[in-house]
Amino acid sequence: MITLRLPLAPTINHYYGQHGVRKYIKKAGIDYRKAVAEIVAQAGHKTLEGRIVMYASIYPANRIRQDLDNRLKALQDALTHAGVWLDDSQIDELHLVRRDVIKGGQIDVVIFEADKQ
C-alpha cells in the first residue's frame, strides 16, 4: 500500500497545452511532476505492476466552484511519471472525494494492488 500527501494538482487546462496538433505539458505540469516525483522518491515505494485501486481525497485551495475530476488526469500522469505504477491504465477502481478547503490545497492518495488488499 502506498500513502502519499501531495500538492494540489493543476487543472487539466493548466497542465496540458496544445500547439496545432501537438500536445505538450505546460510549466505548471512540469513543476507538478517534479514535486510529485520528489515526494514519491522520498517515500521509497516500489513500482506497482498489478491491477490498482486508488483513493484520492482532494482538498481544494479555495471555495471557487471547480470540477473535482479536472485535476485527476494531472495527478495520474504525475504518479505515472514518478514510477508509482507502470501506467494509469492499471487502475481498475478509483475513488475521488472532495474534502474541506485547505490553504494551498493538497491531495491525499492511497494506492494498492487490487489482489493485495
C-alpha positions in Angstrom: 0.0 0.0 0.0 1.2 3.5 -0.9 0.0 6.5 1.0 1.1 10.0 -0.1 0.3 13.6 0.7 0.8 15.6 -2.5 0.4 19.2 -3.5 -2.9 20.1 -5.3 -2.6 19.1 -8.9 -3.1 21.8 -11.5 -6.3 21.7 -13.5 -6.1 20.0 -16.9 -6.2 23.4 -18.6 -3.0 24.4 -16.7 -1.3 21.1 -17.1 -1.6 20.4 -20.8 -1.3 22.8 -23.8 -1.6 22.4 -27.5 0.2 23.9 -30.4 -1.6 22.9 -33.6 -2.0 19.1 -33.3 1.0 18.7 -30.9 0.1 18.4 -27.2 2.6 19.3 -24.5 2.9 19.7 -20.8 2.9 23.3 -19.6 5.3 24.7 -17.0 2.8 24.1 -14.2 2.5 20.5 -15.2 6.3 20.0 -15.4 6.7 21.6 -12.0 3.9 19.4 -10.5 5.5 16.3 -12.0 8.8 17.2 -10.4 7.2 17.8 -7.0 5.3 14.5 -7.1 8.4 12.6 -8.2 10.4 14.0 -5.3 7.7 13.0 -2.8 7.4 9.5 -4.3 11.2 9.1 -4.3 11.4 10.1 -0.6 8.6 7.5 0.2 10.8 4.8 -1.4 8.0 2.5 -2.7 8.5 0.0 -5.5 6.6 0.3 -8.7 3.2 -1.4 -8.6 2.8 -3.8 -11.6 -0.7 -5.3 -10.9 -4.2 -4.0 -11.1 -4.7 -0.9 -9.0 -7.2 0.6 -6.6 -6.7 4.3 -5.9 -8.4 6.5 -3.3 -7.8 10.3 -3.7 -9.0 13.0 -1.4 -8.8 16.4 -2.9 -8.6 19.4 -0.5 -9.2 22.5 -2.7 -7.2 25.7 -2.1 -10.3 27.9 -2.2 -14.1 27.8 -2.4 -14.2 28.7 -6.1 -16.5 26.3 -8.0 -14.5 23.7 -9.7 -14.9 20.3 -11.3 -13.5 17.6 -9.0 -12.2 15.4 -11.8 -10.4 18.3 -13.6 -7.3 17.6 -11.5 -7.4 13.8 -11.8 -5.6 13.4 -15.1 -2.7 15.6 -14.0 -2.5 13.6 -10.7 -2.4 10.3 -12.6 0.1 11.5 -15.1 2.4 12.7 -12.4 2.1 9.4 -10.5 2.9 7.5 -13.7 5.9 9.8 -14.4 7.1 9.2 -10.8 7.0 5.5 -11.2 4.2 4.6 -8.7 2.8 2.3 -11.4 3.7 1.3 -14.9 0.7 3.1 -16.5 -2.5 4.6 -15.2 -4.4 2.1 -17.4 -3.7 -0.3 -14.5 -6.3 1.4 -12.4 -9.5 -0.7 -12.1 -11.1 1.1 -9.1 -11.0 4.8 -8.4 -12.5 6.7 -5.5 -12.4 10.5 -5.7 -13.6 12.7 -2.9 -13.7 16.5 -2.3 -12.7 17.4 1.2 -12.6 20.8 3.1 -10.7 23.7 1.8 -7.1 23.8 3.0 -4.8 26.8 2.4 -2.7 25.9 -0.7 -4.7 22.7 -1.3 -3.5 19.2 -1.2 -4.3 15.7 -2.4 -4.0 12.6 -0.2 -3.8 9.3 -2.1 -3.9 5.7 -1.0 -2.9 3.2 -3.7 -2.6 -0.5 -3.6 -2.7 -3.5 -5.9 -6.2 -5.0 -6.1 -5.1 -8.5 -5.4 -3.1 -7.5 -2.3 -5.8 -5.8 -0.2 
